[in-house]
Amino acid sequence: MALSIFKKNNNEFHIVDPYYGGIWKASRYEIELLLNIIKVLQTKNINNIDNFQNRDLYFKYNDEEIKNMIDFIRNENISMTSTFIAESILKNIDTYHEGIITTPTIIMEVNRICNYRCPWCYLEYMGENRGKSLNIEEYEKKIIDPMLQSGTKNWGLTGGEPSLTLDKTTELAKIINDKTISMYGVHPYILLFTNGHMLSKYAEYYKKSGITAVQVSLSSADPEQEKILRRAPLEINSYNEVVNGIKECKKIGLKVILNSVITSDIGYGSNIENIPLLYELVNDLNIDELDINLACPSGQAKNNKIIFSKQDYSRITTLISEYSKKIKIDKKYYPPADELENNRDIRCGAGLLEFYVDYRGYTYPCNNLIDERLRCSNNPVTKDNISNIWFESSVLSNFRDYECNNINSECANCHYRGFCIGSCFARIWHQYGKLKMDKKPTSCFKELA
């Protein structure tokens, strides 16, 4: 899905794709060639390696060298969707110490307020009542500027619900967009996470501000069930908000990712049996990507004790396996039915491809690991430099030991792994209180569910 690059020494680098599970060694010369290819693709605003033209690098490399690297990229399925600006990494390659040299997607909370009450929300509370929110200038000077200097290309704007502070959300997007283009001549990728509220009305504002795509949450493609599960205010039809918003986004050229969290019945019903309707909706609305996830046991989902049975497991995997064949799009992500979960280490984007900043400026490995014990720094970004936190945090180093086997063989090959821990550090942390599954737990999903 995306790659990170680690420097071992001046002559050896490692390319790491945590989702695909790949690790490749490269020399200094090879890593510079790879970065130069990514730089060309970014400058031309394309992600497909098939559109790369050798002549763009004739000034520095010969045909055979370029061909060998292109063949390597294709044969090993190396993602060209990068979270970093290749020009910046190339420029600073001599200054990096041993460790990660690439930057992640920075996901920023623009607020901590929401008008919905989804029972699986990864946040424990809403209301911005536990500290002052960063202002526009603080976001710009303490997050955007230093991370742009370090080469960040991908950004996420989340909440709470970003539409509830529209001016702040669009102003931050505009700052990111304008400064990235000014500094590098490259368009950033800015993803807005939204529950869909006012999306049809605000879509044009989002696009004008520089937002690239919206990830819209929908718990069920059954309108009545969606209303019950999302617990929106009575005057808001959350299903219509999402559907009408998606139509408007597609009309004006905004990319749309549909996100649906699967839940068991904790008093509001379960959306498992309506999974097929999601696939129908994706096809009907020409949605670009589909992201189906089990409720992660963090935040409200943990408080509400959302758990799944073996019957749930069987039904969910069966439905996803059957209906995924009928979908028209290529880009889809739906653990636990993903074969990637079988017999591999625990690897995800936390600490490698993702970095989360809450509304007060505290940093965490990802949105599902918002825990004071996992703060990447004791101080907010108003006191500690965010770039230094990213590259040097001892907390993040726990997620970057990609050469270490961090799961025992029994758990790695378990039929129920996707429902228990998958390849997600957050699931391990919230269920077992650790970040490594080197021993089988005394109680596990297979035995208790």
C-alpha positions in Angstrom: 0.0 0.0 0.0 2.9 2.4 0.7 6.5 2.2 1.6 9.0 3.5 4.2 12.7 3.7 3.8 15.3 3.0 6.5 19.0 3.9 6.5 21.3 1.2 7.9 24.5 3.0 7.0 25.7 5.2 4.1 25.7 2.3 1.7 22.8 0.2 2.8 19.1 1.0 2.9 15.9 -1.0 3.5 12.6 -0.6 1.7 9.7 -1.6 4.0 6.1 -2.1 3.0 4.3 -2.9 6.3 1.0 -3.8 4.8 2.4 -6.0 2.0 4.9 -7.4 4.4 7.9 -6.8 2.1 11.4 -5.9 3.1 14.1 -5.3 0.5 17.7 -4.2 0.7 19.1 -1.5 -1.5 22.4 0.2 -2.0 22.8 4.0 -1.9 22.9 4.1 -5.7 19.7 2.0 -5.9 17.8 3.9 -3.3 18.6 7.2 -5.1 17.4 5.7 -8.4 14.1 4.6 -6.7 13.6 8.0 -5.2 14.3 9.7 -8.5 11.7 7.6 -10.2 9.2 8.5 -7.4 10.2 12.2 -7.8 9.4 12.1 -11.5 6.0 10.5 -10.8 5.2 13.1 -8.1 6.2 16.0 -10.3 3.9 14.7 -13.0 1.2 13.9 -10.4 0.9 10.2 -11.4 1.1 7.1 -9.3 1.2 4.4 -12.0 4.7 3.2 -12.8 3.5 2.2 -16.3 3.3 5.9 -17.2 7.0 6.5 -16.3 9.2 7.6 -19.2 12.8 6.6 -19.1 13.9 9.8 -20.8 13.1 11.7 -17.7 16.2 10.2 -16.0 18.6 9.8 -19.0 20.7 12.7 -17.6 21.7 10.5 -14.7 21.1 6.8 -15.4 21.3 4.6 -18.4 18.6 2.5 -20.0 19.6 -0.8 -18.3 19.7 0.7 -14.8 16.3 2.3 -15.2 14.8 -0.9 -16.7 16.2 -3.1 -13.9 14.6 -0.8 -11.3 11.3 -0.6 -13.1 11.3 -4.4 -13.3 12.1 -4.7 -9.6 9.2 -2.3 -8.7 6.7 -4.3 -10.9 7.9 -7.8 -9.9 7.9 -7.0 -6.2 4.8 -5.0 -6.2 6.5 -1.9 -4.7 3.9 0.8 -4.1 4.5 4.1 -5.8 1.9 5.7 -3.5 4.3 7.4 -1.1 3.6 9.5 2.0 6.7 11.5 1.5 8.2 14.0 -1.1 11.0 12.2 -2.8 12.9 15.4 -3.6 13.2 16.2 0.1 14.5 12.7 1.0 17.1 12.9 -1.8 18.2 16.4 -0.7 18.7 15.3 2.9 19.9 11.7 2.4 23.4 12.4 3.9 22.1 14.1 7.0 19.9 11.2 8.3 21.1 9.0 11.1 20.4 5.3 11.2 16.7 4.6 11.2 13.7 5.8 9.3 14.3 8.6 6.8 10.8 9.0 5.3 7.9 10.9 6.7 4.3 9.6 7.3 0.8 10.7 6.7 0.2 13.3 9.4 -3.3 12.9 10.7 -4.4 16.1 12.6 -7.5 16.5 14.7 -8.9 19.8 13.8 -11.4 19.6 16.7 -12.7 17.1 19.3 -16.4 17.7 18.8 -18.9 15.5 17.0 -22.7 15.6 16.4 -22.9 11.8 16.0 -22.6 9.2 18.8 -21.2 6.1 17.1 -20.8 3.4 19.7 -17.5 2.2 18.2 -15.7 5.5 17.9 -12.0 5.3 18.6 -12.2 8.4 20.8 -13.2 8.1 24.4 -14.7 11.5 24.7 -15.9 14.5 22.7 -16.1 18.2 23.6 -12.6 19.8 23.7 -13.0 20.0 27.4 -9.6 18.5 28.4 -7.3 21.2 27.1 -7.2 24.2 24.7 -7.3 23.3 21.1 -4.5 24.5 18.8 -5.2 27.6 16.8 -4.5 28.0 13.1 -1.1 29.6 13.6 0.0 26.8 15.9 -1.1 24.1 13.4 0.9 26.0 10.7 4.0 26.8 12.7 4.3 23.7 14.9 3.0 20.9 12.6 2.7 21.9 9.0 5.9 23.9 8.5 8.3 21.5 10.2 6.8 18.4 8.6 6.9 20.0 5.2 10.5 20.8 5.7 11.0 17.1 6.5 9.2 16.1 3.3 5.7 15.2 4.3 3.3 14.8 1.3 0.2 13.1 2.8 -2.1 14.7 5.3 -5.3 13.7 7.1 -7.8 16.1 8.6 -10.1 14.5 11.2 -12.0 15.2 14.4 -14.3 14.9 16.0 -16.1 15.9 12.9 -14.3 18.4 10.7 -17.4 19.8 9.1 -18.4 21.4 12.5 -15.4 23.8 12.2 -15.6 24.3 8.4 -13.5 27.5 8.3 -10.7 26.0 10.4 -10.7 22.8 8.4 -10.6 24.4 5.0 -8.0 27.0 6.1 -5.6 24.3 7.2 -6.1 22.4 3.9 -5.4 25.6 2.0 -2.2 26.2 4.0 -0.9 22.7 3.4 -1.8 22.8 -0.3 -0.3 26.2 -1.1 2.9 25.7 0.9 3.6 22.2 -0.6 3.2 23.5 -4.1 5.3 26.5 -3.4 8.1 24.5 -1.8 8.2 21.5 -4.0 6.0 22.0 -7.1 4.1 18.9 -6.0 0.4 18.6 -5.0 -0.1 17.2 -1.5 -2.5 14.4 -0.9 -5.0 15.7 1.7 -7.6 13.3 3.0 -10.7 14.5 4.9 -12.3 12.0 7.4 -16.0 12.8 7.8 -19.2 11.3 9.0 -20.8 12.9 5.9 -22.5 15.7 7.7 -23.2 18.6 5.3 -21.0 16.9 2.7 -23.2 17.8 -0.3 -23.1 21.4 0.7 -19.5 21.6 1.7 -17.9 19.4 -1.0 -17.1 22.4 -3.2 -15.4 24.2 -0.3 -13.3 21.2 0.4 -12.2 20.9 -3.2 -11.3 24.6 -3.5 -9.2 24.4 -0.3 -7.0 21.7 -1.8 -8.5 18.5 -0.2 -7.9 15.6 -2.5 -10.2 12.9 -1.2 -12.9 12.4 1.5 -13.2 9.2 3.5 -16.9 9.0 4.4 -18.2 6.8 7.2 -21.4 4.8 6.7 -22.3 2.0 9.1 -25.0 0.5 7.0 -26.4 0.8 3.5 -29.8 0.1 5.0 -31.2 3.6 5.8 -33.1 2.6 8.9 -30.2 0.6 10.4 -27.8 3.4 9.6 -29.9 5.9 11.6 -30.0 3.5 14.6 -26.3 2.8 14.6 -24.9 6.2 14.0 -27.1 7.9 16.6 -27.2 11.3 14.8 -29.5 14.1 16.0 -33.1 13.4 15.1 -33.2 16.1 12.5 -30.3 14.6 10.6 -30.7 11.7 8.2 -27.2 10.3 8.3 -27.8 7.9 5.3 -29.0 10.7 3.0 -26.2 12.9 4.2 -23.6 10.3 3.1 -25.3 9.3 -0.2 -26.0 12.9 -1.3 -22.6 14.0 -0.2 -20.9 11.2 -2.2 -22.8 12.1 -5.3 -21.7 15.7 -5.1 -18.1 14.7 -4.5 -18.1 12.5 -7.5 -19.8 15.2 -9.6 -17.0 17.8 -8.8 -14.1 15.4 -9.0 -13.3 14.6 -5.4 -12.1 11.1 -4.7 -14.4 9.1 -2.3 -13.4 6.3 0.1 -16.3 4.6 1.8 -15.5 3.4 5.3 -17.8 1.0 7.2 -17.1 -0.3 10.7 -18.7 -3.7 11.3 -20.1 -4.2 14.8 -21.7 -6.9 16.8 -25.0 -6.3 18.6 -24.6 -4.3 21.8 -28.1 -3.1 21.9 -28.4 -1.2 18.6 -28.3 -4.2 16.3 -25.5 -5.6 14.1 -24.7 -4.5 10.5 -23.2 -7.9 9.5 -26.1 -9.1 7.4 -26.2 -5.9 5.5 -22.6 -6.1 4.3 -23.9 -7.1 0.7 -25.7 -3.7 0.5 -22.4 -1.9 0.9 -21.0 -3.5 -2.2 -24.2 -2.6 -4.1 -23.9 1.0 -3.0 -20.2 1.2 -4.0 -21.1 0.1 -7.5 -24.2 2.3 -7.8 -22.4 5.4 -6.7 -19.1 4.7 -8.5 -17.1 5.0 -5.2 -13.3 4.9 -5.6 -12.4 2.8 -2.6 -14.1 0.6 0.0 -12.7 0.1 3.5 -14.5 -2.4 5.7 -13.2 -2.8 9.2 -14.1 -4.6 12.4 -14.7 -2.3 15.3 -11.2 -1.9 16.9 -11.4 -2.4 20.7 -10.3 1.2 21.5 -12.2 4.2 22.8 -16.0 3.8 22.8 -15.8 0.3 21.2 -13.7 -0.8 24.2 -16.0 0.9 26.7 -19.1 -0.6 25.0 -17.4 -4.1 24.9 -17.9 -4.7 21.2 -16.9 -8.3 20.7 -17.5 -10.9 18.0 -18.5 -14.6 18.2 -17.2 -17.4 16.0 -20.5 -17.3 14.2 -19.9 -13.6 13.5 -16.5 -14.5 12.1 -17.8 -17.2 9.8 -20.6 -15.0 8.5 -18.5 -11.9 7.9 -15.7 -13.7 6.1 -18.3 -15.6 4.0 -20.1 -12.4 3.0 -17.0 -10.5 2.2 -15.5 -13.3 0.2 -18.7 -13.7 -1.8 -19.6 -10.1 -2.5 -16.1 -8.7 -3.0 -16.1 -10.6 -6.4 -19.0 -8.5 -7.5 -17.4 -5.1 -6.9 -16.2 -3.0 -9.8 -13.3 -1.2 -8.1 -9.8 -2.5 -7.6 -9.0 -0.7 -4.4 -10.5 -2.3 -1.4 -9.4 -3.1 2.1 -11.4 -5.4 4.4 -9.7 -7.4 7.1 -10.3 -9.9 8.6 -11.0 -11.7 5.3 -7.7 -10.6 3.9 -5.2 -13.4 3.2 -2.4 -11.0 4.3 -3.3 -11.8 7.9 -2.1 -15.4 7.6 1.3 -16.4 8.8 3.1 -13.0 9.0 4.5 -10.7 11.5 2.4 -8.0 13.1 2.9 -5.0 10.8 0.7 -2.0 10.2 1.2 1.7 9.5 1.6 2.8 13.1 5.1 4.4 13.5 5.9 3.8 9.8 3.2 5.4 7.6 1.0 7.1 10.1 1.4 9.7 12.8 -1.5 11.1 14.8 -1.7 14.6 16.4 -4.7 15.4 18.6 -6.4 18.8 18.9 -4.1 19.8 21.8 -0.9 18.9 19.9 -0.1 15.6 21.6 1.3 12.9 19.3 0.5 9.2 19.1 1.4 6.3 16.7 -2.1 6.1 15.3 -5.8 7.0 16.0 -6.5 3.7 17.7 -3.5 4.1 20.1 -4.5 7.3 21.8 -3.3 6.3 25.2 -1.2 8.5 27.6 1.2 5.5 27.9 1.9 5.7 24.2 2.3 9.4 23.7 5.3 9.9 21.4 6.5 12.8 23.6 5.5 14.0 27.1 5.0 17.4 25.6 2.7 18.8 22.9 4.2 20.0 19.6 4.0 23.6 20.9 6.9 22.6 23.2 8.7 19.8 21.3 9.6 19.9 17.6 7.3 17.5 15.8 9.9 16.5 13.3 12.3 15.5 16.1 9.5 13.5 17.7 8.8 11.6 14.5 12.4 10.6 13.8 13.6 10.1 17.4 10.7 9.0 19.6 11.5 6.0 21.7 7.8 5.1 21.7 7.7 5.0 17.9 10.9 2.8 17.8 8.7 0.0 19.3 6.8 -0.1 16.0 9.8 0.1 13.8 11.7 -3.1 14.6 10.6 -4.6 11.3 13.4 -7.3 11.3 12.2 -8.8 14.5 9.6 -11.6 14.5 6.9 -10.4 16.9 4.3 -13.1 16.9 4.4 -16.8 17.9 3.7 -19.4 15.2 0.4 -20.6 16.7 -1.2 -17.1 16.7 0.4 -16.3 13.3 -1.4 -19.3 11.7 -4.6 -19.2 13.7 -7.8 -19.3 11.6 -9.3 -16.6 13.8 -6.3 -14.2 13.7 -8.2 -11.5 11.8 -10.8 -11.2 14.6 -8.3 -11.3 17.4 -5.2 -9.3 16.5 -4.9 -9.3 12.7 -1.8 -7.4 11.9 -2.8 -4.4 14.1 -0.7 -3.2 17.0 -3.8 -1.5 18.5 -5.8 -4.7 18.7 -2.9 -6.3 20.7 -2.5 -3.3 22.9 -6.2 -3.0 23.9 -6.8 -6.7 24.3 -3.6 -7.9 25.8 -1.8 -4.7 27.0 1.4 -5.3 24.9 2.8 -4.6 21.5 4.3 -8.0 20.8 2.6 -11.5 20.7 5.7 -13.6 21.1 3.7 -16.0 23.3 0.2 -17.2 22.9 -2.1 -15.5 25.5 -3.6 -17.5 28.3 -7.0 -16.5 27.0 -7.6 -16.1 23.3 -10.4 -15.5 20.8 -10.4 -19.1 19.5 -11.0 -20.5 22.9 -13.4 -17.9 24.4 -15.5 -16.5 21.5 
